[in-house]
Amino acid sequence: MPPLPHAPSYYAASANPQPLRPPLHGETSTDVCVIGAGYTGLSAALHLAEAGFKVVVLESAQVGWGASGRNGGQIVHSYSRDIDVIERQYGSTMATALGGMAFEGAQIIRERVNKYAIACDLKNGGIYAAKTARKARELEHHQKLWQRYGNQHLSMHYGSDIHAHIGSDAYCAILIDRSGGHIHPLNLALGEATALESLGGTIHEDSAVLAIERGEPVRVRTAHGVVNAGFAIVACNAYIGDLEPQLAARSMPCGTQVVATEPLGERWREILPTDQCVEDNNYLLDYYRLSADRRLLFGGGVIYGASDPAHIEALIRPKLARIFPQLRDVRFDYAWTGNFLLTLSRLPQVGRLAPNIYYSQGCSGHGVTFTHLIGRVLSEAIRGQAERFDAFEKLPHTPFPGGRLLRVPFTALGALWYELRDRLGI
């Protein structure tokens, strides 16, 4: 049987051609076995292969099948809880360590695209948009914070200046980050997989891992084979299932929805004239950008617990129409959903299950850049340079109140409160 198909997304429909990657059969040995062929796994595997390690990647479906191939495609810096929150909750030492890495993921993406000539429609420039005066003040604080940690590519804009970048009256201020950007996320993952294979790495699709047996070597079992490895990396995020219950218990899969409109033709110039990606700074945010063929890709909303909604268009169209009433009746050619992994702290969870088994999960909506950063950090740890890994490992991995049974209703109630605050501008 073929592996699970990709979600019916614009990205899958416009993906670059890829070779067949057969399932694992039989027993093999390697230096590192990576579980999951999304950004975390591919980033770590590629860094390790560049350092001379033999790497085998096991993927239950296809390369980029999960969030890595379905997301909004925006290069957004830092973490879902920004550096000032980290400093307030965990101290200045932790903030300095994590703040020093907050902008590295975007650099890694650009390095990969350039080094391996990955065709993923990379475009520079990102915009954060505020709908109220209070939210505008948050952007001003955000600018000063990031400048303090080295991002000097930021500028605030108000009033009529906004229309030079966004054809909407919904915002009172925007923060432009020239070091941000956007990409075709699935093609980025596919390009990284090809790069890994060019260095001798092996990827097996349709190879769901059934068990990880501790020991030296660690033995990673699928239905039809075993990988014996000096090290293993668990990089499954929202699609870990019951493979490692202790990881699943500390996090919660959440669904988000994205649509792609029909091509806008020359109308794109009145929507996003500078072709930068946009996200607002509400608690439950909207995000959007143009594709290479000038469709508007628009996403937003969160479904806690990651159930797939029956009518994605009904959820997204009112959001889009509030921002761009001129597109109220635009046709949606694609609509899809995908899961990201939320943690209680909204900060990633990084650590070891055993001395030779590493994991990273819970990007909480900031996965595109963080996964590329943590792939490098995981590779450093396996090579014996664990200082940066240790900084992330020290973050607390607090389970949701009420456990797996009550995490969805408790989190949804909290989100309703913050959404109400956003709507009231308080």
GIDA-V978474 format. One record per helix or strand. SS is the DSSP state (A for helix, B for strand). FROM is the first residue (numbers start at 1). LEN is the number of residues. If there is no record, write none. Layout:
ss/from/len
SS/FROM/LEN
SS/FROM/LEN
//
This chain:
ss/from/len
A/10/4
B/26/10
A/39/12
B/55/4
A/67/3
B/74/2
A/83/8
A/92/8
A/104/13
B/123/8
A/133/16
B/154/5
A/159/6
B/173/10
A/185/14
B/202/3
B/209/5
B/218/5
B/225/10
A/237/3
A/245/4
B/251/11
A/265/7
B/277/4
B/286/5
B/296/9
A/312/12
A/325/3
B/332/12
B/349/6
B/357/5
A/367/16
A/387/7
A/403/22
//
